[in-house]
């Protein structure tokens, strides 16, 4: 999945000579926490966050009157507080790589730029979470199995044969490498699966089944039977970008 599939576009941007007050107003209007700063050609020159603007504003305990405070915010310009060394993504960046960049640098979003450094969109942590929900079919009814398996060629084919041999259907299969154990962590989402039979069969052929949980539907509403799945999804998806040693 690429950033182009998840980014917000076109991006809402500001220029270096935008006042702090105007930038704050724009953020509140669109419920943004950051805005890319661009030059007259739309090329990225910086980024400013809501925190940057609030830190630059006079504190509430200031002796300035409301009118004077408004004047200060109107006079201060974005180029006085913006970050100039900006982390970016491109439309062809993998979403998981953008997520890793955000996590490693503790930022909540990235401007997306083209080959000419023009801003074509923005991707945020919310966009990443939505991609995770779609990718891992969060909330869909079915049986979910988590297990550990040795690192060997043909693992996925072998596993698929085991499940399909029971007349069951696999609708989701994902893996990540566990450095501590030297094994792969696998999550299988299936339908029409006999839980006891599949667990017994997987155990008999050498897989370590670590968790079995089920998502059911009641009156058309999806109900999670396990509270840990979404945090696992986040950890697992990011770990996919860390290659096995």
GROMACS elastic network, one bead per residue, 0.5 to 0.9 nm:
[ bonds ]
;  ai    aj funct       b0    kb
    1     4     6  0.84667   500
    1     5     6  0.69222   500
    1     6     6  0.83875   500
    1    93     6  0.86378   500
    1    94     6  0.58541   500
    1    95     6  0.59371   500
    1    96     6  0.80410   500
    1   131     6  0.84272   500
    1   135     6  0.89955   500
    2     5     6  0.55162   500
    2     6     6  0.71712   500
    2     7     6  0.89850   500
    2    91     6  0.66826   500
    2    92     6  0.56129   500
    2    93     6  0.56813   500
    2    95     6  0.52110   500
    2    96     6  0.84330   500
    3     6     6  0.52810   500
    3     7     6  0.57407   500
    3    89     6  0.76646   500
    3    90     6  0.70314   500
    3    91     6  0.50653   500
    3    92     6  0.61528   500
    3    93     6  0.55917   500
    3    94     6  0.58866   500
    3    95     6  0.50413   500
    3    96     6  0.87945   500
    3    98     6  0.75611   500
    3   112     6  0.80930   500
    3   122     6  0.89775   500
    3   123     6  0.71128   500
    4     7     6  0.56031   500
    4     8     6  0.85650   500
    4     9     6  0.88081   500
    4    90     6  0.77973   500
    4    92     6  0.64764   500
    4    93     6  0.79519   500
    4    94     6  0.89083   500
    4    95     6  0.86787   500
    4   112     6  0.85270   500
    4   121     6  0.82488   500
    4   123     6  0.88323   500
    5     8     6  0.89867   500
    5    91     6  0.80237   500
    5    95     6  0.86720   500
    6    95     6  0.78276   500
    6   122     6  0.89442   500
    6   123     6  0.68410   500
    6   127     6  0.60130   500
    6   128     6  0.75575   500
    6   130     6  0.84902   500
    6   131     6  0.72042   500
    7    10     6  0.89217   500
    7    11     6  0.89205   500
    7    91     6  0.81369   500
    7   112     6  0.77624   500
    7   120     6  0.89791   500
    7   121     6  0.58577   500
    7   122     6  0.53372   500
    7   124     6  0.75720   500
    7   127     6  0.68682   500
    8    11     6  0.63335   500
    8   120     6  0.86793   500
    8   121     6  0.53480   500
    8   122     6  0.53043   500
    8   123     6  0.62371   500
    8   124     6  0.85421   500
    8   127     6  0.83392   500
    9    12     6  0.81986   500
    9   120     6  0.63338   500
    9   122     6  0.68216   500
   10   119     6  0.84113   500
   10   120     6  0.59405   500
   10   121     6  0.53786   500
   10   122     6  0.81838   500
   11    35     6  0.85426   500
   11    36     6  0.80812   500
   11   111     6  0.83378   500
   11   112     6  0.87341   500
   11   119     6  0.70260   500
   11   120     6  0.61566   500
   11   122     6  0.60103   500
   12    26     6  0.87912   500
   12    30     6  0.88279   500
   12    35     6  0.68701   500
   12    36     6  0.75068   500
   12   121     6  0.81269   500
   12   122     6  0.85833   500
   13    35     6  0.57157   500
   13    36     6  0.51569   500
   13    37     6  0.58032   500
   13    38     6  0.66890   500
   13    42     6  0.85934   500
   13   119     6  0.83293   500
   14    17     6  0.83059   500
   14    18     6  0.63976   500
   14    23     6  0.73198   500
   14    35     6  0.68300   500
   14    36     6  0.64793   500
   14    38     6  0.62256   500
   14    39     6  0.85525   500
   14    78     6  0.85276   500
   15    18     6  0.54728   500
   15    36     6  0.83745   500
   15    37     6  0.51398   500
   15    38     6  0.51921   500
   15    39     6  0.59872   500
   15    40     6  0.76823   500
   15    42     6  0.88975   500
   15    45     6  0.87502   500
   15    78     6  0.76039   500
   15    79     6  0.81846   500
   16    19     6  0.83674   500
   16    37     6  0.62106   500
   16    38     6  0.70439   500
   16    39     6  0.72177   500
   16    45     6  0.81539   500
   16    46     6  0.82290   500
   16    77     6  0.68057   500
   16    78     6  0.52987   500
   16    80     6  0.82686   500
   16    82     6  0.83148   500
   17    76     6  0.88020   500
   17    77     6  0.53901   500
   17    78     6  0.61154   500
   17    79     6  0.64994   500
   18    21     6  0.83282   500
   18    22     6  0.64971   500
   18    23     6  0.66474   500
   18    74     6  0.87936   500
   18    76     6  0.84885   500
   18    77     6  0.55843   500
   18    78     6  0.56085   500
   18    79     6  0.79910   500
   19    22     6  0.52229   500
   19    23     6  0.62698   500
   19    24     6  0.86551   500
   19    73     6  0.67433   500
   19    74     6  0.52249   500
   19    75     6  0.63154   500
   19    76     6  0.56313   500
   19    78     6  0.58365   500
   19    79     6  0.89523   500
   20    23     6  0.50756   500
   20    24     6  0.60993   500
   20    25     6  0.85237   500
   20    53     6  0.63519   500
   20    54     6  0.89883   500
   20    56     6  0.85456   500
   20    57     6  0.82853   500
   20    72     6  0.87950   500
   20    73     6  0.53241   500
   20    74     6  0.61466   500
   20    75     6  0.77325   500
   20    76     6  0.58389   500
   20    77     6  0.56738   500
   20    78     6  0.57586   500
   20    81     6  0.89206   500
   21    24     6  0.51403   500
   21    25     6  0.61151   500
   21    26     6  0.86038   500
   21    53     6  0.85395   500
   21    70     6  0.75814   500
   21    72     6  0.87617   500
   21    73     6  0.50737   500
   21    74     6  0.53716   500
   21    75     6  0.85528   500
   21    76     6  0.82144   500
   21    77     6  0.87972   500
   22    25     6  0.50604   500
   22    26     6  0.61731   500
   22    27     6  0.86882   500
   22    73     6  0.84711   500
   22    74     6  0.73758   500
   23    26     6  0.50999   500
   23    27     6  0.62497   500
   23    28     6  0.87048   500
   23    35     6  0.80270   500
   23    48     6  0.87526   500
   23    50     6  0.86186   500
   23    53     6  0.81149   500
   23    78     6  0.76456   500
   24    27     6  0.51069   500
   24    28     6  0.62113   500
   24    29     6  0.85095   500
   24    50     6  0.69908   500
   24    53     6  0.71280   500
   24    54     6  0.85964   500
   25    28     6  0.52087   500
   25    29     6  0.60361   500
   25    30     6  0.87127   500
   26    29     6  0.50371   500
   26    30     6  0.62715   500
   26    31     6  0.81488   500
   26    32     6  0.79917   500
   26    35     6  0.88801   500
   27    30     6  0.53974   500
   27    31     6  0.54305   500
   27    33     6  0.63031   500
   27    34     6  0.71893   500
   27    35     6  0.75593   500
   27    49     6  0.89578   500
   27    50     6  0.74148   500
   28    32     6  0.66079   500
   28    33     6  0.83725   500
   29    32     6  0.79196   500
   32    35     6  0.73498   500
   32    49     6  0.87311   500
   32    50     6  0.80803   500
   33    48     6  0.86633   500
   33    49     6  0.56709   500
   33    50     6  0.51769   500
   33    51     6  0.79730   500
   33   108     6  0.84536   500
   33   109     6  0.88084   500
   34    47     6  0.70338   500
   34    48     6  0.56163   500
   34    50     6  0.59004   500
   34    51     6  0.85983   500
   34   108     6  0.86303   500
   34   109     6  0.77279   500
   35    46     6  0.88520   500
   35    47     6  0.58070   500
   35    48     6  0.55257   500
   35    49     6  0.63867   500
   35    50     6  0.84532   500
   35   111     6  0.84464   500
   35   122     6  0.88665   500
   36    44     6  0.68656   500
   36    45     6  0.79532   500
   36    46     6  0.61630   500
   36    48     6  0.65181   500
   36    49     6  0.87741   500
   36   110     6  0.87841   500
   36   111     6  0.64566   500
   36   119     6  0.77394   500
   36   122     6  0.83532   500
   37    42     6  0.85483   500
   37    43     6  0.82773   500
   37    44     6  0.59529   500
   37    45     6  0.57301   500
   37    47     6  0.51879   500
   37    48     6  0.71206   500
   37    78     6  0.82416   500
   37    79     6  0.84450   500
   37    82     6  0.80073   500
   37   119     6  0.89879   500
   38    41     6  0.74440   500
   38    42     6  0.50691   500
   38    43     6  0.50970   500
   38    45     6  0.52958   500
   38    46     6  0.68932   500
   38    47     6  0.84907   500
   38   118     6  0.79476   500
   38   119     6  0.76098   500
   39    42     6  0.52991   500
   39    43     6  0.54921   500
   39    44     6  0.66868   500
   39    45     6  0.65482   500
   40    43     6  0.74629   500
   41    44     6  0.89525   500
   41   118     6  0.75890   500
   42    45     6  0.89652   500
   42   117     6  0.81958   500
   42   118     6  0.52171   500
   42   119     6  0.63171   500
   42   120     6  0.88614   500
   43   113     6  0.82148   500
   43   116     6  0.72736   500
   43   117     6  0.52342   500
   43   119     6  0.61245   500
   44    47     6  0.80626   500
   44    86     6  0.84482   500
   44   111     6  0.83695   500
   44   113     6  0.76759   500
   44   117     6  0.59778   500
   44   118     6  0.58756   500
   44   119     6  0.60690   500
   45    83     6  0.86600   500
   45    84     6  0.61455   500
   45    85     6  0.82247   500
   45    86     6  0.79926   500
   45   117     6  0.89647   500
   46    79     6  0.80597   500
   46    82     6  0.59839   500
   46    83     6  0.53390   500
   46    85     6  0.67369   500
   46    86     6  0.60394   500
   47    78     6  0.89959   500
   47    82     6  0.55078   500
   47    83     6  0.53224   500
   47    84     6  0.66697   500
   47    85     6  0.84402   500
   47    86     6  0.66182   500
   47   111     6  0.82801   500
   48    51     6  0.82132   500
   48    52     6  0.62080   500
   48    53     6  0.73632   500
   48    78     6  0.73096   500
   48    79     6  0.87585   500
   48    81     6  0.71873   500
   48    83     6  0.61723   500
   48    84     6  0.89305   500
   49    52     6  0.51051   500
   49    53     6  0.65436   500
   49    54     6  0.87489   500
   49    82     6  0.77826   500
   49    83     6  0.87087   500
   50    53     6  0.51843   500
   50    54     6  0.61860   500
   50    55     6  0.85878   500
   51    54     6  0.50781   500
   51    55     6  0.59798   500
   51    56     6  0.84484   500
   52    55     6  0.52802   500
   52    56     6  0.62160   500
   52    57     6  0.87428   500
   52    81     6  0.64308   500
   52    82     6  0.71470   500
   52    83     6  0.87300   500
   53    56     6  0.51456   500
   53    57     6  0.62758   500
   53    78     6  0.81469   500
   53    81     6  0.72011   500
   53    82     6  0.85714   500
   54    57     6  0.50871   500
   54    58     6  0.81432   500
   54    59     6  0.85736   500
   55    58     6  0.77635   500
   55    59     6  0.81566   500
   56    59     6  0.87554   500
   56    73     6  0.87751   500
   56    76     6  0.87255   500
   56    81     6  0.70386   500
   57    60     6  0.88709   500
   57    69     6  0.83888   500
   57    72     6  0.80508   500
   57    73     6  0.67339   500
   57    76     6  0.89408   500
   58    61     6  0.81857   500
   58    62     6  0.63619   500
   58    64     6  0.83571   500
   58    69     6  0.72408   500
   58    72     6  0.82363   500
   58    73     6  0.85127   500
   59    62     6  0.55316   500
   60    63     6  0.85793   500
   61    64     6  0.85649   500
   62    65     6  0.81925   500
   62    69     6  0.87158   500
   64    67     6  0.78618   500
   64    68     6  0.55756   500
   64    69     6  0.57556   500
   65    68     6  0.50734   500
   65    69     6  0.60200   500
   65    70     6  0.85114   500
   66    69     6  0.50876   500
   66    70     6  0.61468   500
   66    71     6  0.85770   500
   67    70     6  0.51651   500
   67    71     6  0.62349   500
   67    72     6  0.87924   500
   68    72     6  0.62681   500
   68    73     6  0.87813   500
   69    72     6  0.51291   500
   69    73     6  0.63761   500
   69    74     6  0.86061   500
   70    73     6  0.52312   500
   70    74     6  0.61513   500
   70    75     6  0.86500   500
   71    74     6  0.50273   500
   71    75     6  0.61043   500
   71    76     6  0.86878   500
   72    75     6  0.51213   500
   72    76     6  0.61677   500
   73    76     6  0.54121   500
   73    77     6  0.81247   500
   74    77     6  0.76172   500
   76    79     6  0.86865   500
   76    80     6  0.72109   500
   76    81     6  0.88308   500
   77    80     6  0.56696   500
   77    81     6  0.75719   500
   78    81     6  0.55869   500
   78    82     6  0.58409   500
   79    82     6  0.53697   500
   79    83     6  0.83858   500
   79    84     6  0.87282   500
   83    86     6  0.65886   500
   86   110     6  0.83076   500
   86   111     6  0.82332   500
   87   101     6  0.81368   500
   87   102     6  0.87107   500
   87   105     6  0.88390   500
   87   110     6  0.64093   500
   87   111     6  0.75008   500
   88    98     6  0.83854   500
   88   101     6  0.88682   500
   88   109     6  0.88681   500
   88   110     6  0.52496   500
   88   111     6  0.52178   500
   88   112     6  0.57876   500
   88   113     6  0.68649   500
   89    92     6  0.80817   500
   89    93     6  0.60755   500
   89    94     6  0.89282   500
   89    97     6  0.88121   500
   89    98     6  0.64512   500
   89   101     6  0.89264   500
   89   110     6  0.63319   500
   89   111     6  0.63669   500
   89   113     6  0.64023   500
   89   114     6  0.88012   500
   89   122     6  0.86010   500
   89   123     6  0.82945   500
   90    93     6  0.52685   500
   90    94     6  0.88460   500
   90   111     6  0.82689   500
   90   112     6  0.50019   500
   90   113     6  0.51944   500
   90   114     6  0.60408   500
   90   115     6  0.81461   500
   90   120     6  0.86996   500
   90   121     6  0.89690   500
   91    94     6  0.83650   500
   91   112     6  0.64043   500
   91   113     6  0.71929   500
   91   114     6  0.71505   500
   91   120     6  0.82199   500
   91   121     6  0.83311   500
   92    95     6  0.87993   500
   93    96     6  0.83757   500
   93    97     6  0.66928   500
   93    98     6  0.67621   500
   94    97     6  0.52033   500
   94    98     6  0.64569   500
   94    99     6  0.86954   500
   95    98     6  0.50586   500
   95    99     6  0.61412   500
   95   100     6  0.86393   500
   95   123     6  0.88643   500
   95   128     6  0.69790   500
   95   131     6  0.82538   500
   96   100     6  0.61274   500
   96   101     6  0.85993   500
   96   128     6  0.79406   500
   96   237     6  0.68952   500
   96   238     6  0.60935   500
   96   240     6  0.81200   500
   96   241     6  0.69290   500
   97   100     6  0.50104   500
   97   101     6  0.62205   500
   97   102     6  0.86608   500
   97   238     6  0.79582   500
   97   241     6  0.69375   500
   98   101     6  0.50760   500
   98   102     6  0.62884   500
   98   103     6  0.87065   500
   98   109     6  0.87929   500
   98   110     6  0.77428   500
   98   123     6  0.82188   500
   98   128     6  0.85854   500
   99   102     6  0.51005   500
   99   103     6  0.61688   500
   99   104     6  0.85641   500
   99   109     6  0.87914   500
   99   124     6  0.85579   500
   99   125     6  0.72541   500
   99   128     6  0.67381   500
   99   238     6  0.72215   500
  100   103     6  0.50855   500
  100   104     6  0.59518   500
  100   105     6  0.84248   500
  100   238     6  0.63245   500
  100   239     6  0.89831   500
  100   241     6  0.79812   500
  101   104     6  0.52835   500
  101   105     6  0.61113   500
  101   106     6  0.82350   500
  101   107     6  0.81994   500
  101   110     6  0.88067   500
  102   105     6  0.53536   500
  102   106     6  0.56128   500
  102   108     6  0.61594   500
  102   109     6  0.66245   500
  102   110     6  0.75070   500
  102   124     6  0.85817   500
  102   125     6  0.78164   500
  103   106     6  0.50551   500
  103   107     6  0.67194   500
  103   108     6  0.81049   500
  104   107     6  0.81344   500
  107   110     6  0.78133   500
  107   124     6  0.88810   500
  107   125     6  0.86186   500
  108   123     6  0.87558   500
  108   124     6  0.57390   500
  108   125     6  0.54732   500
  108   126     6  0.84734   500
  109   122     6  0.70040   500
  109   123     6  0.55689   500
  109   125     6  0.60311   500
  109   126     6  0.87122   500
  110   121     6  0.87429   500
  110   122     6  0.57323   500
  110   123     6  0.54305   500
  110   124     6  0.63467   500
  111   119     6  0.65630   500
  111   120     6  0.78590   500
  111   121     6  0.61183   500
  111   123     6  0.65257   500
  111   124     6  0.87270   500
  112   117     6  0.86298   500
  112   118     6  0.82599   500
  112   119     6  0.57311   500
  112   120     6  0.57225   500
  112   122     6  0.52255   500
  112   123     6  0.69409   500
  113   116     6  0.75014   500
  113   117     6  0.50556   500
  113   118     6  0.51724   500
  113   120     6  0.54749   500
  113   121     6  0.70400   500
  113   122     6  0.85971   500
  114   117     6  0.52222   500
  114   118     6  0.55110   500
  114   119     6  0.66801   500
  114   120     6  0.66270   500
  115   118     6  0.74241   500
  116   119     6  0.88610   500
  117   120     6  0.88764   500
  119   122     6  0.79801   500
  123   126     6  0.81347   500
  123   127     6  0.61697   500
  123   128     6  0.77205   500
  124   127     6  0.52401   500
  124   128     6  0.65804   500
  124   129     6  0.89096   500
  125   129     6  0.62688   500
  125   130     6  0.86840   500
  126   129     6  0.50990   500
  126   130     6  0.62608   500
  126   131     6  0.86436   500
  127   130     6  0.51574   500
  127   131     6  0.62672   500
  127   132     6  0.87379   500
  128   131     6  0.50453   500
  128   132     6  0.62681   500
  128   133     6  0.87534   500
  129   132     6  0.50047   500
  129   133     6  0.62748   500
  129   134     6  0.87351   500
  129   234     6  0.79444   500
  130   133     6  0.51173   500
  130   134     6  0.63619   500
  130   135     6  0.85801   500
  131   134     6  0.51797   500
  131   135     6  0.59375   500
  131   136     6  0.84961   500
  132   135     6  0.50166   500
  132   136     6  0.59383   500
  132   137     6  0.80662   500
  132   138     6  0.80031   500
  132   230     6  0.85817   500
  132   233     6  0.70593   500
  132   234     6  0.72742   500
  132   237     6  0.78122   500
  133   136     6  0.55244   500
  133   137     6  0.57515   500
  133   139     6  0.82019   500
  133   230     6  0.81448   500
  133   233     6  0.85227   500
  134   137     6  0.50394   500
  134   138     6  0.66489   500
  135   138     6  0.78997   500
  136   139     6  0.88877   500
  136   172     6  0.74151   500
  136   173     6  0.89841   500
  136   174     6  0.87025   500
  136   189     6  0.89115   500
  136   233     6  0.74308   500
  137   140     6  0.57010   500
  137   172     6  0.80918   500
  137   189     6  0.89685   500
  138   141     6  0.88261   500
  138   224     6  0.88359   500
  138   229     6  0.84507   500
  138   230     6  0.77064   500
  139   142     6  0.89560   500
  139   215     6  0.68385   500
  139   216     6  0.85651   500
  139   217     6  0.89297   500
  139   222     6  0.56016   500
  139   223     6  0.67884   500
  139   224     6  0.65066   500
  140   215     6  0.66798   500
  140   216     6  0.78781   500
  140   217     6  0.82571   500
  140   222     6  0.66772   500
  140   223     6  0.86692   500
  140   224     6  0.88750   500
  141   190     6  0.89990   500
  141   191     6  0.79953   500
  141   214     6  0.74532   500
  141   217     6  0.61967   500
  141   222     6  0.68718   500
  141   223     6  0.82032   500
  141   224     6  0.87227   500
  142   171     6  0.89351   500
  142   189     6  0.64594   500
  142   190     6  0.57023   500
  142   191     6  0.51583   500
  142   192     6  0.78587   500
  142   193     6  0.83436   500
  142   213     6  0.87893   500
  142   214     6  0.59055   500
  142   215     6  0.53114   500
  142   216     6  0.66861   500
  143   188     6  0.80250   500
  143   189     6  0.57448   500
  143   190     6  0.53702   500
  143   191     6  0.62428   500
  143   192     6  0.82373   500
  143   193     6  0.69197   500
  143   194     6  0.89474   500
  143   195     6  0.76525   500
  143   212     6  0.74217   500
  143   213     6  0.61286   500
  143   215     6  0.63892   500
  143   216     6  0.86128   500
  144   187     6  0.67905   500
  144   188     6  0.55763   500
  144   190     6  0.65202   500
  144   191     6  0.89909   500
  144   211     6  0.81721   500
  144   212     6  0.58946   500
  144   213     6  0.53004   500
  144   214     6  0.58384   500
  144   215     6  0.78199   500
  145   186     6  0.79010   500
  145   187     6  0.55744   500
  145   188     6  0.51663   500
  145   189     6  0.66518   500
  145   190     6  0.83554   500
  145   195     6  0.89893   500
  145   199     6  0.85334   500
  145   209     6  0.71785   500
  145   210     6  0.78066   500
  145   211     6  0.59349   500
  145   213     6  0.66118   500
  145   214     6  0.86190   500
  146   185     6  0.70387   500
  146   186     6  0.55472   500
  146   188     6  0.65682   500
  146   208     6  0.86325   500
  146   209     6  0.60499   500
  146   210     6  0.56256   500
  146   211     6  0.51201   500
  146   212     6  0.64675   500
  146   213     6  0.86312   500
  147   184     6  0.81820   500
  147   185     6  0.58295   500
  147   186     6  0.53181   500
  147   187     6  0.66638   500
  147   188     6  0.85205   500
  147   207     6  0.66548   500
  147   208     6  0.53084   500
  147   210     6  0.50611   500
  147   211     6  0.68925   500
  147   212     6  0.88771   500
  148   178     6  0.87521   500
  148   183     6  0.61518   500
  148   184     6  0.55182   500
  148   186     6  0.61708   500
  148   207     6  0.61247   500
  148   208     6  0.50981   500
  148   209     6  0.65323   500
  148   210     6  0.71896   500
  149   152     6  0.85565   500
  149   155     6  0.79993   500
  149   183     6  0.54928   500
  149   184     6  0.52633   500
  149   185     6  0.67100   500
  149   186     6  0.74747   500
  149   206     6  0.77004   500
  149   207     6  0.54271   500
  149   208     6  0.66435   500
  149   209     6  0.89451   500
  150   155     6  0.81230   500
  150   182     6  0.72960   500
  150   184     6  0.62709   500
  150   206     6  0.88030   500
  150   207     6  0.80711   500
  151   155     6  0.74927   500
  151   177     6  0.86160   500
  151   182     6  0.72283   500
  151   183     6  0.55825   500
  151   184     6  0.62953   500
  152   155     6  0.58975   500
  153   156     6  0.83534   500
  154   157     6  0.53156   500
  154   158     6  0.60974   500
  154   159     6  0.85916   500
  155   158     6  0.52027   500
  155   159     6  0.61427   500
  155   160     6  0.85871   500
  156   159     6  0.50992   500
  156   160     6  0.60491   500
  156   161     6  0.86002   500
  156   173     6  0.86578   500
  157   160     6  0.51496   500
  157   161     6  0.62596   500
  157   162     6  0.87839   500
  158   161     6  0.52442   500
  158   162     6  0.64560   500
  158   163     6  0.89909   500
  159   162     6  0.51707   500
  159   163     6  0.64937   500
  159   164     6  0.86455   500
  159   202     6  0.83202   500
  160   163     6  0.52812   500
  160   164     6  0.59655   500
  160   165     6  0.82364   500
  160   170     6  0.76697   500
  161   164     6  0.51324   500
  161   165     6  0.56868   500
  161   166     6  0.87069   500
  162   165     6  0.51904   500
  162   166     6  0.69490   500
  162   198     6  0.81710   500
  162   201     6  0.76558   500
  162   202     6  0.73765   500
  163   166     6  0.55700   500
  163   167     6  0.72245   500
  163   168     6  0.59640   500
  163   169     6  0.73220   500
  163   170     6  0.73455   500
  163   190     6  0.86341   500
  163   193     6  0.82229   500
  163   198     6  0.70080   500
  163   201     6  0.89204   500
  163   202     6  0.85945   500
  164   167     6  0.51647   500
  164   168     6  0.51851   500
  164   169     6  0.63009   500
  164   170     6  0.75173   500
  165   168     6  0.72633   500
  166   169     6  0.88181   500
  166   193     6  0.77368   500
  166   194     6  0.81934   500
  166   197     6  0.81906   500
  166   198     6  0.75000   500
  167   192     6  0.78992   500
  167   193     6  0.78826   500
  168   190     6  0.70402   500
  168   191     6  0.63384   500
  168   192     6  0.53318   500
  168   193     6  0.52008   500
  168   194     6  0.79940   500
  169   189     6  0.86291   500
  169   190     6  0.54615   500
  169   191     6  0.53458   500
  169   192     6  0.64946   500
  169   193     6  0.73156   500
  170   173     6  0.72060   500
  170   188     6  0.70492   500
  170   189     6  0.60203   500
  170   191     6  0.66298   500
  170   193     6  0.89856   500
  171   188     6  0.78875   500
  171   189     6  0.56768   500
  171   190     6  0.53934   500
  171   191     6  0.72206   500
  172   187     6  0.78407   500
  172   188     6  0.57236   500
  172   190     6  0.67598   500
  173   186     6  0.72474   500
  173   187     6  0.57912   500
  173   189     6  0.63257   500
  173   190     6  0.87084   500
  174   185     6  0.83704   500
  174   186     6  0.57713   500
  174   187     6  0.54492   500
  174   188     6  0.67835   500
  174   189     6  0.89629   500
  175   184     6  0.64053   500
  175   185     6  0.54883   500
  175   187     6  0.64154   500
  175   188     6  0.89204   500
  175   236     6  0.79037   500
  175   237     6  0.89648   500
  175   240     6  0.76743   500
  176   183     6  0.87518   500
  176   184     6  0.56287   500
  176   185     6  0.52689   500
  176   186     6  0.66997   500
  176   236     6  0.63088   500
  176   237     6  0.79261   500
  176   239     6  0.64204   500
  176   240     6  0.54948   500
  176   242     6  0.88422   500
  176   244     6  0.88121   500
  177   181     6  0.88713   500
  177   182     6  0.72657   500
  177   183     6  0.61640   500
  177   185     6  0.60741   500
  177   186     6  0.88113   500
  177   236     6  0.89844   500
  177   239     6  0.75238   500
  177   240     6  0.74488   500
  177   242     6  0.83092   500
  177   243     6  0.78092   500
  177   244     6  0.61400   500
  178   181     6  0.57942   500
  178   182     6  0.57192   500
  178   183     6  0.54684   500
  178   184     6  0.56404   500
  178   185     6  0.64037   500
  178   239     6  0.88642   500
  178   244     6  0.82401   500
  179   182     6  0.50436   500
  179   183     6  0.71400   500
  179   184     6  0.85763   500
  179   244     6  0.72625   500
  179   245     6  0.77383   500
  180   183     6  0.80352   500
  181   184     6  0.83578   500
  182   244     6  0.88160   500
  185   236     6  0.87822   500
  190   193     6  0.63494   500
  191   194     6  0.89069   500
  193   196     6  0.88376   500
  193   197     6  0.82529   500
  193   198     6  0.71860   500
  194   197     6  0.54812   500
  194   198     6  0.61396   500
  194   199     6  0.85950   500
  195   198     6  0.54428   500
  195   199     6  0.61630   500
  195   200     6  0.86006   500
  195   212     6  0.80271   500
  196   199     6  0.53240   500
  196   200     6  0.61421   500
  196   201     6  0.86071   500
  197   200     6  0.52262   500
  197   201     6  0.61264   500
  197   202     6  0.86068   500
  198   201     6  0.51057   500
  198   202     6  0.60174   500
  198   203     6  0.84354   500
  199   202     6  0.52539   500
  199   203     6  0.60689   500
  199   204     6  0.85184   500
  199   209     6  0.68663   500
  199   212     6  0.85198   500
  200   203     6  0.52334   500
  200   204     6  0.61196   500
  200   205     6  0.88858   500
  201   204     6  0.50665   500
  201   205     6  0.64877   500
  201   206     6  0.89335   500
  201   207     6  0.88560   500
  202   205     6  0.54153   500
  202   206     6  0.65584   500
  202   207     6  0.53484   500
  202   208     6  0.75643   500
  202   209     6  0.73915   500
  203   206     6  0.53037   500
  203   207     6  0.50322   500
  203   208     6  0.60627   500
  203   209     6  0.67957   500
  204   207     6  0.74089   500
  209   212     6  0.76215   500
  213   224     6  0.88502   500
  213   225     6  0.63267   500
  213   226     6  0.62661   500
  214   224     6  0.73831   500
  214   225     6  0.56102   500
  214   226     6  0.74468   500
  215   222     6  0.71936   500
  215   223     6  0.60573   500
  215   224     6  0.51651   500
  215   225     6  0.54876   500
  215   226     6  0.79638   500
  216   221     6  0.85392   500
  216   222     6  0.62245   500
  216   223     6  0.57350   500
  216   224     6  0.70464   500
  216   225     6  0.74720   500
  217   220     6  0.57984   500
  217   221     6  0.53949   500
  217   223     6  0.58904   500
  217   224     6  0.87856   500
  218   221     6  0.53290   500
  218   222     6  0.66157   500
  218   223     6  0.72441   500
  219   222     6  0.85110   500
  224   227     6  0.69526   500
  224   229     6  0.87587   500
  226   229     6  0.63244   500
  227   230     6  0.75431   500
  227   231     6  0.86340   500
  228   231     6  0.58567   500
  228   232     6  0.63289   500
  228   233     6  0.88366   500
  229   232     6  0.51050   500
  229   233     6  0.61476   500
  229   234     6  0.89004   500
  230   234     6  0.64878   500
  230   235     6  0.88417   500
  231   234     6  0.52633   500
  231   235     6  0.64329   500
  231   236     6  0.85699   500
  232   235     6  0.51567   500
  232   236     6  0.58348   500
  232   237     6  0.83520   500
  233   236     6  0.50907   500
  233   237     6  0.58919   500
  233   238     6  0.85113   500
  234   237     6  0.53748   500
  234   238     6  0.63475   500
  234   239     6  0.86261   500
  235   238     6  0.54549   500
  235   239     6  0.61516   500
  235   240     6  0.88520   500
  236   239     6  0.50760   500
  236   240     6  0.63980   500
  237   240     6  0.53562   500
  237   241     6  0.75607   500
  238   241     6  0.57852   500
  238   242     6  0.75493   500
  239   242     6  0.52425   500
  239   243     6  0.81649   500
  240   243     6  0.70850   500
  242   245     6  0.89132   500
